[in-house]
């Protein structure tokens, strides 16, 4: 156990970041990030493509030096004590960081040996991890024949050899099919139940919602919001009432009903759905009764709690639009 | 699944000791050898070149330079050996550039291992390429009728010398590989270094025949000293000043370029 480590330093914080800045030319990829990540949690870093997530992870995992600011991993400075930090972290990169020319078996064996395991321990550890990640059968096959999911699993297995107390997962499910994605989620959850701290970056809002205890929303190199998933959802209001009418000509009437009962203005969405914020779920009965009384027929009714997508839109004021992706692709190229 | 966080080391150190550094470099060399086993075609250059060059240069220049092929071989074989082995060393830069573009180098960098280990390991693994060049050059020479004066012990000594020298020089190409932007660019730069270094020497022709500027360069070129040292050992059984000059030359190159390469590697994002 890294008991000694935790005693001499702040035991409750796995990561403390203050004022982190990294430029690529004019581009402020990371523009003053502050973070405090408690030990033993899954911390989600959420943002569109190129928001600065990967750059932040690369800095925290000692692959890149920041221009300004500081960061500590379990109380150890990422620049002055880089080699100590490297003993405390496991990195699973956005692009699987394993050796394409070697087999899964050889990959894990070499990483184990590099981490100081003896020949026999390295062989045992390799077999153990291959078994655990369901790769035993493919162990000696060249990686070129691996599926994306198998590659990610091998990559994650390689990060766990030294059982590091802090694991970085940079977009661990990007490009995976839904089934493999859920498998990956289960693996990530089990890491935390064993006491590790996980920092997970994702552009999938449902992924952060599913996995993370706390979330930081990052956009254009800045943390624009942070909190638990439910706090973030609550911050943009309770629920939304959605109505779809049989007869489109009735929409104005329906809108009047909503105006008089919910005291808010309804909106027509492009799909022909009438939406309105719903502060008190009790009121929905009144709305439906009033519609029946006016003989306005409904084809669909639903009440939705906000998704993180809506949270993101509400906070950033813009969608994760094409411009962003493009301008950020150039950051990604610079990074890599 | 069981992942209790037992950091097994007794204390966390911010430095990697020399013993660990050597151990990690050897493990990385093992990785290099595994890759050669997977893709043996990467040995094609060091297999064909010594055979082809020895035959070609021998029959092409033998008559003109030494009267006949047989008399040219004692002059030619050491030259071909050095030329081929240094050409074999060039690929390290391209290999490193290609490797570093892949994700696996991110993992090495994020691991608590000596920064020099992935580089030194790749260079050490190339020893197999140098050994192949040495064996094939002498074998081709033997078939063409070359019988070195000093026999096997002499061949063994020059093999060790030339491989060690190549290992030192390969740090120049490793630096090109680490700082270069693309594999093709690295290849180009490396060739620009290689050709003057090997051809502007006494490897193929007697230095006396060269114009004065070239003569001056050929005489200070460490490659010339290496070629002379090899000729004197295997043809006359003597270790001369050239031997020591090439040893010193190699060490100087190593002491300049190994730290430069590691620093460039450390700073490269």
Interface residues (C-beta under 8 A of the other chain):
Chain A: X1 X2 X5 X58 X61 X62 X63 X64 X76 X80 X81 X82 X83 X84 X86 X87 X88 X89 X91 X93 X95 X96 X97 X98 X99 X100 X101 X102 X106 X110 X111 X113 X114 X115 X116 X132 X142 X158 X160 X162 X163 X164 X165 X187 X190 X191 X194 X195 X196 X335
Chain B: X1 X2 X3 X4 X5 X6 X7 X8 X9 X12 X13 X14 X15 X16 X20 X24 X27 X28 X30 X31 X34 X35 X38 X39 X102 X103 X104 X105 X106 X107 X108 X109 X110 X111 X112 X113 X117 X269
